[in-house]
């Protein structure tokens, strides 16, 4: 009797169509990884300026540019960079678009590219969603690391060897 009950229960889960269905959801991120980020475009400057901003007084554009590249390389991969326009795109724990504004003081804007996590079939639906507090923390952490990188040589000169 018990043997029949066990066989009956097992057959319910083995019958085709009763098991879990695997749903493949392709996001823009997945498609970009499959093509090695070919044809990947950065957000527009106006869109990037909607993100977090930090000013860097008493430094040149080139110093900030080099520091942004260094920080992005520490966190992940630099995907696109255009020094003429001041736009850099990197991929670490999240994809970041960065705009460096040529002026005094140098302004750096950081925007997290959340549209990459949206599905390709339903553009309103995102596969991964972040709380706004976490997004702010990610941007602030990046800008804090950048500030340390930019001002490190100026504040801690004794850590660097002067070749003269």
ABEGO torsion letter per residue (X at the ends): XAAAAAAAAAAAAABBGABBBBBBBBBAAAAAAAAGGBGBBBBBAAAAAABBBBBBBGBBAAAAAAAAAAAAAAAEBBABBBAAAGBBBBBBABBBBBBBBBBOBBBBBBBBBAAAABBAABAABBABBBBAAAAAAAAAAAAAAAAAAAAAAAABAAABBBBX
